[in-house]
Amino acid sequence: MIKAVIFDMFETLVTLFTGRTYFSENIAQDLNIPLETFRKAWHSNEHERTIGKYTMKEGVELTLKSTGNCSQQNVELVVRKRREALQDTFSAIPPDSVKLLEALHQKGLKVGLITNTFSDECEFIKQSPLYPLFDATMISYETGLCKPSPEVYHAMIEKLNVKPEECLYVGDGGSRELYGARDAGMQALQCTWFSELAFEPHIPCPPLDDFPHARTQMDVLRFIDAQKITYRKLTESDLDTFIQMRITQLREEGATEDFNLVPALKDYYNRHLADGTFVSWLALDGEKIIGTSGMSFVEKPPYFSCPSGKIGLLSSMFTNPDYRRQGIAKELLHRVVEEARAYGCGAVQITASDMGVKLYTAYGFIHNGNFMQYKL
């Protein structure tokens, strides 16, 4: 059960890609320094700036001394323009970021912040309306600890007085923060709601198949609510709802409806549920079925890669649109794949829709001709 949600700051609660941006190429252009020369000097003291050894002004001075461009005027120009860009960032805090933090508190959850920052960023964070909404913070400039160091996650867990498995970490994925959170025992969720704003070479992290995604701030709440989802096997009394969801799935995939499919589906499921050659796991929110899966068992003459000849045919992988991107489909998939393993199948096969390919690929399915296959 999730008791605490811990956030990254930049490209998670706020974005640097709004208003006036001021990155290394802008500084180099302002000071007429070759870009690669500036970047090399700038990054040489980045870690020290991040852990609080140098203020931003001191870091700029060191960088410009290294490039031979240090003057009070140049230093003040860079410091000022960085602050102007940060002012634009924190003047444009999305209302949904504030709503999200407030909603988490209303749910009785603790809220934390872990962020790698420089001195000027630290100052803006602490002056922002977001800051009072955190129960605990780990700001690298103050603590000297950077993500993805294990120590920073363990320190946050201790501050919030929760267990690692009771924490959800939300971030864009930069600095391998999601892997660090997962290694510390937390659940991790990649947020992508700012991803379309970023541009090269400053994109912090591409989408990661290793983690579930939140495309909007409210998806974080849906992910947490999904922890309350329960799972059970399909029974005959569920068939009317199951069949309607199957037809909804076929429509979503673009199927042409030229006859009433309900009687044929009902006959199929009744017969194969009865003889054990079809099994389904359902996901439920309370009593409402919000996700389905299906596995049909067929037998072929044995062959070298499948000595048993038994094949699991995957179908009916469908999640209510309001509950997607919360890991429900992955859980349903795992449960029916294990059913196929228990039945003695040598492989699971599916003709996947475009929407499902990412899920099956991430699970370990590979393309095999016109279908995807998972070897058991």
C-alpha positions in Angstrom: 0.0 0.0 0.0 1.4 3.4 -1.0 1.8 5.8 1.9 4.2 8.3 0.4 4.8 9.8 -3.0 8.2 11.3 -3.7 8.8 13.7 -6.7 11.6 14.9 -8.8 11.3 18.7 -9.5 12.4 19.7 -13.0 10.5 18.1 -15.9 8.2 16.6 -13.3 6.5 19.4 -11.3 7.9 22.3 -13.3 9.7 22.5 -16.7 12.8 24.5 -17.8 11.4 24.4 -21.3 9.0 27.3 -20.9 9.4 31.1 -21.3 13.0 32.2 -21.5 15.3 29.2 -21.7 19.0 29.6 -20.9 21.1 26.6 -21.6 24.8 26.1 -22.4 24.5 27.1 -26.0 22.9 30.3 -25.0 25.6 31.2 -22.6 28.3 30.3 -25.2 26.7 32.5 -27.8 26.3 35.4 -25.3 30.0 35.3 -24.4 31.3 34.4 -27.9 32.9 31.1 -26.7 33.0 28.0 -29.0 30.2 25.8 -27.8 32.2 22.6 -27.1 34.9 24.6 -25.3 32.3 26.1 -23.0 30.4 22.9 -22.5 33.6 21.1 -21.5 34.5 23.7 -18.9 30.9 24.1 -17.7 30.4 20.4 -17.1 33.8 20.1 -15.3 32.4 21.6 -12.2 28.7 20.5 -12.5 28.9 17.9 -9.8 30.5 20.3 -7.4 27.8 22.9 -8.1 25.1 20.2 -7.6 26.4 19.1 -4.2 26.8 22.6 -2.8 30.6 23.0 -3.1 30.1 26.1 -5.3 27.3 28.6 -5.7 26.1 29.3 -9.2 28.2 32.5 -9.3 31.3 30.6 -8.2 30.7 27.9 -10.8 30.3 30.5 -13.5 33.5 32.2 -12.4 35.5 28.9 -12.5 34.1 28.1 -15.9 34.9 31.4 -17.4 38.4 31.4 -15.9 39.0 28.1 -17.6 37.9 29.5 -21.0 39.7 32.8 -20.5 36.5 34.9 -20.5 36.1 35.7 -16.9 35.0 39.2 -16.1 32.6 40.6 -13.5 30.3 41.7 -16.4 30.3 38.2 -18.0 29.6 36.5 -14.7 26.8 38.8 -13.8 25.3 38.4 -17.3 25.1 34.6 -17.0 23.8 34.6 -13.4 21.2 37.2 -14.3 19.9 35.4 -17.4 19.8 32.1 -15.5 17.6 33.7 -12.8 15.4 35.2 -15.5 14.9 31.8 -17.0 14.1 30.2 -13.6 11.7 33.1 -12.9 9.8 32.1 -16.0 9.9 28.4 -15.0 8.5 29.0 -11.5 6.0 31.6 -12.7 4.5 28.9 -14.9 4.0 26.2 -12.4 1.1 24.1 -13.9 -2.0 24.3 -11.8 -2.2 20.5 -12.0 1.1 20.1 -10.2 -0.3 22.0 -7.3 -3.6 20.1 -7.5 -1.7 16.8 -7.5 0.2 17.6 -4.4 -2.9 18.8 -2.6 -4.9 15.8 -3.7 -2.2 13.5 -2.3 -2.4 15.2 1.1 -6.2 14.9 1.0 -5.7 11.2 0.6 -3.6 11.2 3.7 -0.4 10.4 1.9 3.0 11.9 2.7 4.8 13.9 -0.1 8.5 14.2 -0.6 11.0 15.9 -3.0 14.3 14.6 -4.2 16.0 16.9 -6.6 19.5 17.5 -8.0 19.9 21.3 -8.1 22.3 24.2 -8.2 22.2 27.1 -5.8 19.9 29.4 -7.8 17.5 26.5 -8.5 17.4 25.7 -4.8 16.5 29.3 -4.0 13.6 29.3 -6.4 12.3 26.0 -5.2 12.2 27.1 -1.6 10.4 30.3 -2.5 7.8 28.5 -4.7 4.2 27.7 -3.7 5.1 24.0 -4.2 7.7 24.0 -1.3 5.2 24.1 1.6 3.4 21.1 0.1 6.4 18.8 0.8 6.6 16.9 4.1 10.3 16.3 3.5 12.9 17.3 1.0 16.3 16.1 -0.2 17.8 19.0 -2.3 21.3 18.1 -3.5 22.7 21.6 -3.1 21.8 21.4 0.7 22.5 17.7 1.4 25.5 17.0 -0.8 23.7 13.8 -2.0 22.7 13.3 -5.7 20.4 10.9 -7.4 20.8 8.1 -8.2 22.9 7.5 -5.1 21.2 5.0 -2.8 21.8 7.2 0.2 19.5 9.9 -1.0 16.5 7.5 -1.3 17.2 5.9 2.0 17.5 9.3 3.7 14.1 10.2 2.3 12.5 7.0 3.5 13.8 7.7 6.9 12.5 11.3 6.9 9.1 10.2 5.9 9.1 7.3 8.4 7.8 4.8 5.8 9.0 1.5 4.4 10.6 1.4 0.9 7.7 -0.6 -0.6 5.3 2.0 0.7 6.9 4.7 -1.5 6.0 5.7 -5.0 8.7 7.7 -6.8 7.6 10.0 -9.7 10.1 11.6 -12.1 11.0 12.1 -15.7 13.8 9.6 -15.5 16.9 11.9 -15.8 20.0 11.0 -13.7 18.7 7.3 -13.7 16.5 8.4 -10.9 13.8 5.8 -11.5 16.3 3.0 -11.4 17.8 4.4 -8.2 14.3 4.5 -6.7 13.5 0.9 -7.8 16.8 -0.4 -6.5 16.0 1.3 -3.1 12.8 -0.8 -3.0 10.3 1.9 -4.1 7.8 1.7 -6.9 8.7 4.0 -9.7 6.6 5.9 -12.3 7.9 7.8 -15.2 6.1 11.1 -15.9 6.0 12.2 -19.6 3.6 15.2 -19.5 6.5 17.6 -20.2 8.3 15.4 -22.7 7.1 17.1 -25.8 8.5 20.5 -24.7 12.1 19.3 -24.4 14.6 19.6 -27.3 18.0 18.2 -28.1 20.6 18.1 -26.6 18.7 18.7 -23.4 16.1 15.9 -23.3 16.7 14.4 -19.8 15.4 10.9 -20.6 13.6 9.1 -23.3 10.5 7.0 -22.5 11.6 3.9 -20.6 9.8 0.6 -21.1 11.1 -0.6 -17.7 8.6 1.6 -15.9 4.9 2.5 -16.1 4.1 6.0 -17.5 2.0 8.9 -16.4 1.0 11.1 -19.2 -0.8 13.6 -17.0 -0.4 14.7 -13.4 -3.8 13.1 -12.7 -2.5 9.8 -13.9 -0.4 9.6 -10.7 -3.6 9.6 -8.7 -5.0 6.9 -11.0 -1.9 4.8 -10.6 -2.3 5.0 -6.8 -5.9 4.2 -7.0 -5.0 1.1 -9.1 -3.2 -0.3 -6.1 -6.7 -1.0 -4.8 -7.5 -3.0 -7.9 -8.3 -6.7 -7.2 -7.9 -9.7 -9.5 -9.9 -12.9 -9.9 -10.8 -15.5 -12.5 -13.7 -15.2 -14.9 -16.8 -17.1 -14.0 -19.9 -17.9 -16.0 -21.8 -15.1 -14.3 -19.3 -12.6 -15.6 -19.8 -13.5 -19.3 -22.3 -10.8 -20.3 -19.9 -8.1 -19.2 -16.8 -10.0 -20.5 -18.4 -10.3 -23.9 -19.3 -6.7 -24.1 -15.8 -5.7 -23.2 -14.4 -8.1 -25.9 -16.7 -6.5 -28.5 -15.6 -3.0 -27.4 -12.0 -4.1 -27.8 -12.6 -5.4 -31.3 -14.3 -2.1 -32.2 -11.4 -0.2 -30.8 -9.1 -2.2 -33.0 -11.1 -1.3 -36.1 -13.1 -4.5 -36.7 -16.0 -4.5 -39.1 -19.3 -5.5 -37.5 -21.3 -7.4 -40.1 -23.2 -9.7 -37.7 -24.1 -10.2 -34.1 -21.1 -11.8 -32.4 -22.6 -12.2 -29.0 -24.2 -15.7 -29.4 -21.0 -17.1 -30.9 -18.8 -15.7 -28.2 -21.1 -16.9 -25.4 -21.2 -20.4 -26.9 -17.4 -20.5 -27.2 -16.7 -19.2 -23.6 -19.3 -21.5 -22.0 -17.9 -24.6 -23.7 -14.2 -23.9 -23.2 -14.6 -22.6 -19.6 -16.4 -25.9 -18.9 -13.6 -28.2 -20.3 -10.7 -26.1 -19.0 -9.3 -25.0 -22.3 -10.1 -21.3 -21.7 -9.1 -19.3 -18.7 -9.4 -15.6 -18.0 -8.2 -13.2 -15.2 -10.2 -10.1 -14.5 -9.3 -6.8 -12.9 -11.9 -5.2 -10.7 -12.4 -1.8 -9.1 -14.8 -2.7 -6.3 -17.4 -4.8 -8.1 -16.8 -3.2 -11.5 -14.8 -5.2 -14.1 -12.3 -2.8 -15.6 -9.8 -5.2 -17.3 -9.9 -8.5 -19.0 -7.5 -11.2 -20.3 -7.9 -14.6 -22.0 -5.9 -17.7 -22.7 -7.1 -20.5 -24.9 -5.2 -23.8 -24.8 -4.7 -25.7 -28.1 -2.6 -28.7 -28.9 -0.6 -29.4 -32.1 1.8 -32.2 -33.0 4.9 -31.7 -30.9 7.8 -29.9 -32.5 11.4 -29.1 -31.5 10.8 -25.8 -29.9 7.5 -27.0 -28.2 7.9 -30.7 -27.2 4.5 -30.7 -25.5 2.7 -29.4 -28.6 0.6 -27.3 -26.2 0.2 -23.7 -27.1 -1.5 -20.8 -25.3 -3.4 -18.4 -27.5 -3.6 -15.0 -25.8 -6.7 -12.9 -26.4 -9.1 -10.4 -24.8 -6.4 -8.2 -23.4 -8.4 -5.1 -22.7 -8.4 -2.4 -20.0 -11.1 0.3 -19.5 -9.6 3.5 -21.0 -10.0 5.3 -17.6 -7.6 2.7 -16.0 -4.9 2.5 -18.5 -1.1 3.2 -17.9 -1.4 1.9 -14.4 0.2 -1.6 -14.8 -3.1 -3.4 -14.9 -2.6 -5.0 -18.3 0.9 -6.2 -17.3 -0.5 -7.8 -14.2 -3.3 -9.5 -16.2 -0.8 -10.7 -18.8 1.4 -12.2 -16.2 -1.4 -14.1 -14.6 -2.7 -15.7 -17.8 0.9 -16.5 -18.9 1.4 -18.4 -15.7 -1.9 -20.3 -16.4 -0.4 -21.4 -19.7 2.8 -22.5 -17.9 0.8 -24.5 -15.4 -1.2 -26.1 -18.3 2.1 -27.3 -19.8 2.2 -25.0 -22.8 5.6 -24.6 -24.5 4.7 -21.1 -25.8 2.2 -18.3 -25.8 1.2 -16.6 -29.0 -0.8 -13.6 -29.9 -1.6 -11.6 -33.0 -1.0 -8.2 -31.4 -2.7 -4.9 -32.1 -0.5 -1.9 -32.6 -1.5 -0.8 -29.1 -0.4 -4.0 -27.5 3.0 -4.5 -29.1 4.9 -2.4 -26.5 3.3 -4.3 -23.6 4.2 -7.7 -25.1 7.6 -6.7 -26.2 8.4 -5.3 -22.7 7.2 -8.6 -21.2 9.5 -10.7 -23.5 7.4 -11.6 -26.5 9.2 -11.7 -29.8 7.9 -11.4 -33.4 7.5 -14.7 -35.1 6.1 -14.2 -38.6 2.6 -12.7 -38.3 2.3 -13.1 -34.6 4.2 -12.5 -31.3 5.4 -15.4 -29.2 6.6 -15.9 -25.6 8.5 -19.1 -25.0 7.8 -20.8 -21.7 
